[in-house]
Amino acid sequence: MNYHLITGGCGFVGRNFVKRMHRTTQDTIFFVDDLSVGTHPSTWLPEGTPVRKLDNLEIFGEDERMVFLKGDFRDVVRELIADDQFLKTKYGFDFTKFSDVFHFAAIVGGRAKIDGDPMMVALDLSIDAEFFYWVTKHKPARVLYPSSSAAYPVDLQTDTNAIALSETDIDFKKMGQPDMTYGWTKLTGEYLAFIAAKYYGVSVTCIRPFSGYGEDQDLTYPIPAIAARAAGKENPFEVWGSGKQGRDFVHIEDVMDCTLLAMEHITDGSAINIGQGRLTSFLEIIEIFTRFAGYNPTIKPLLDKPVGVHSRYCNMDYVKERLGWEPKISIEDGMRRVYEAALDRRN
Ligand SMILES: NC(=O)c1ccc[n+]([C@@H]2O[C@H](COP(=O)([O-])OP(=O)(O)OC[C@H]3O[C@@H](n4cnc5c(N)ncnc54)[C@H](O)[C@@H]3O)[C@@H](O)[C@H]2O)c1
């Protein structure tokens, strides 16, 4: 049996990976989260999932293959650095090396946090530095580092100069300015990934997801928030900024498919885009959800709200060529799923 580690395993991306890895493998999945943003597994695992406590661990499922450790990942990593085998010696898990390590613990928080508390977001530097330091000691079989589209230079994303961002638009030897401390931490994380691969021989894959969304994303993110307001037939309909700003929205199932495939092919710490390769404005998103809800509201722009760059979308040619991968869930189908989940939550 393999043992995997998912940091930030109770957040949006992390919990989807915990469920996916549990469903598609016979392996044991350890996940760590301080629940600063993420929610306890009892809120997102199927109702009635058995749980057993073992000291400060909670072990979920009939097969006991989902093991949750609540805590700051930096504390856990320090414990691992002090005693790499503590999960074996202290709890009796029979393994010496993690197989896949997915590092989703991060302070993210969307536009309000990125612009509103950039120094708090900069703490990602400490989470990522300690993570990569441990990785180079432990040497798991494979590591996944989620960078972000925010690592791309912002001057390629303005209203007068927006291009479909290609992987080569980040070049460590010739750099533009990333998006706030969030973008800088992600760019630094990519550099640490490159160092871990090149100088320590660790297999690392970096991904740059664009705007990931899904049915169970929390309401601080625009897609589920807009869906919930449309389901409640908000009118006038508020939008941050003019609503003409756009993003490249990609469903979490597509993000996971592409990530797992990328880990089979990319080991040198280099990064790939994960998006649809399509720019969709927030006004278009509102149009889709209010069409599902069957009404046509007046739009009320909130010009004092933070909106970030004007247009952020990617070029998916490299991923198509290198991995033969394309997203499967169209904007229309993905938004339909989110809308139905928003309706369920109202009932
Ligand atoms: N969701 C997206 O579309 C997207 C896009 C690009 C990149 N990413 C990256 O993917 C990763 C996960 O993003 P997400 O959307 O799931 O965010 P999220 O906020 O939902 O999840 C992050 C999780 O990390 C936990 N956490 C924070 N600090 C921690 C710490 N010190 N120790 C332990 N746990 C801690 C939080 O409680 C939360 O559950 C992040 O690195 C993010 O930058 C996500």
The ligand as an SDF file (V2000), in Angstrom:
LIG
                    3D

 44 48  0  0  0  0  0  0  0  0999 V2000
   -8.6590   27.2480   -6.1840 N   0  0  0  0  0  0  0  0  0  0  0  0
   -8.0010   27.6790   -7.2600 C   0  0  0  0  0  0  0  0  0  0  0  0
   -8.5670   27.9710   -8.2930 O   0  0  0  0  0  0  0  0  0  0  0  0
   -6.5040   27.8240   -7.2370 C   0  0  0  0  0  0  0  0  0  0  0  0
   -5.8980   28.4500   -8.3190 C   0  0  0  0  0  0  0  0  0  0  0  0
   -4.5240   28.5990   -8.3110 C   0  0  0  0  0  0  0  0  0  0  0  0
   -3.7810   28.0890   -7.2780 C   0  0  0  0  0  0  0  0  0  0  0  0
   -4.3980   27.4710   -6.2290 N   0  0  0  0  0  0  0  0  0  0  0  0
   -3.5710   27.0080   -5.1340 C   0  0  0  0  0  0  0  0  0  0  0  0
   -4.0270   25.7470   -4.6560 O   0  0  0  0  0  0  0  0  0  0  0  0
   -3.8410   25.6800   -3.2310 C   0  0  0  0  0  0  0  0  0  0  0  0
   -5.1630   25.3720   -2.5500 C   0  0  0  0  0  0  0  0  0  0  0  0
   -6.1030   26.4030   -2.8470 O   0  0  0  0  0  0  0  0  0  0  0  0
   -7.6050   26.3460   -2.3510 P   0  0  0  0  0  0  0  0  0  0  0  0
   -8.4200   27.0710   -3.3430 O   0  0  0  0  0  0  0  0  0  0  0  0
   -7.9610   24.9720   -1.9840 O   0  0  0  0  0  0  0  0  0  0  0  0
   -7.5220   27.2550   -1.0400 O   0  0  0  0  0  0  0  0  0  0  0  0
   -8.2230   27.0120    0.3790 P   0  0  0  0  0  0  0  0  0  0  0  0
   -8.0500   28.2750    1.1610 O   0  0  0  0  0  0  0  0  0  0  0  0
   -9.5960   26.5010    0.1910 O   0  0  0  0  0  0  0  0  0  0  0  0
   -7.3250   25.8490    1.0040 O   0  0  0  0  0  0  0  0  0  0  0  0
   -6.1250   26.0850    1.6860 C   0  0  0  0  0  0  0  0  0  0  0  0
   -6.1850   25.2420    2.9410 C   0  0  0  0  0  0  0  0  0  0  0  0
   -4.9700   25.3810    3.6600 O   0  0  0  0  0  0  0  0  0  0  0  0
   -5.2800   25.4560    5.0440 C   0  0  0  0  0  0  0  0  0  0  0  0
   -4.1400   26.1230    5.6800 N   0  0  0  0  0  0  0  0  0  0  0  0
   -3.7430   27.4140    5.5860 C   0  0  0  0  0  0  0  0  0  0  0  0
   -2.6190   27.6040    6.2820 N   0  0  0  0  0  0  0  0  0  0  0  0
   -2.2910   26.4070    6.8370 C   0  0  0  0  0  0  0  0  0  0  0  0
   -1.2340   25.9640    7.6650 C   0  0  0  0  0  0  0  0  0  0  0  0
   -0.2640   26.7940    8.0690 N   0  0  0  0  0  0  0  0  0  0  0  0
   -1.2220   24.6620    8.0600 N   0  0  0  0  0  0  0  0  0  0  0  0
   -2.1990   23.8110    7.6700 C   0  0  0  0  0  0  0  0  0  0  0  0
   -3.2290   24.1730    6.8630 N   0  0  0  0  0  0  0  0  0  0  0  0
   -3.2650   25.4580    6.4620 C   0  0  0  0  0  0  0  0  0  0  0  0
   -6.5840   26.2240    5.1280 C   0  0  0  0  0  0  0  0  0  0  0  0
   -7.3100   25.9620    6.3190 O   0  0  0  0  0  0  0  0  0  0  0  0
   -7.3140   25.6750    3.9020 C   0  0  0  0  0  0  0  0  0  0  0  0
   -8.0880   24.5550    4.2310 O   0  0  0  0  0  0  0  0  0  0  0  0
   -3.2270   27.0220   -2.8300 C   0  0  0  0  0  0  0  0  0  0  0  0
   -1.8350   26.9260   -2.8090 O   0  0  0  0  0  0  0  0  0  0  0  0
   -3.6290   27.9480   -3.9460 C   0  0  0  0  0  0  0  0  0  0  0  0
   -2.7550   29.0250   -4.0910 O   0  0  0  0  0  0  0  0  0  0  0  0
   -5.7510   27.3410   -6.1810 C   0  0  0  0  0  0  0  0  0  0  0  0
  1  2  1  0
  2  3  2  0
  2  4  1  0
  4  5  1  0
  4 44  2  0
  5  6  2  0
  6  7  1  0
  7  8  2  0
  8  9  1  0
  8 44  1  0
  9 10  1  0
  9 42  1  0
 10 11  1  0
 11 12  1  0
 11 40  1  0
 12 13  1  0
 13 14  1  0
 14 15  2  0
 14 16  1  0
 14 17  1  0
 17 18  1  0
 18 19  2  0
 18 20  1  0
 18 21  1  0
 21 22  1  0
 22 23  1  0
 23 24  1  0
 23 38  1  0
 24 25  1  0
 25 26  1  0
 25 36  1  0
 26 27  1  0
 26 35  1  0
 27 28  2  0
 28 29  1  0
 29 30  1  0
 29 35  2  0
 30 31  1  0
 30 32  2  0
 32 33  1  0
 33 34  2  0
 34 35  1  0
 36 37  1  0
 36 38  1  0
 38 39  1  0
 40 41  1  0
 40 42  1  0
 42 43  1  0
M  CHG  2   8   1  16  -1
M  END
$$$$
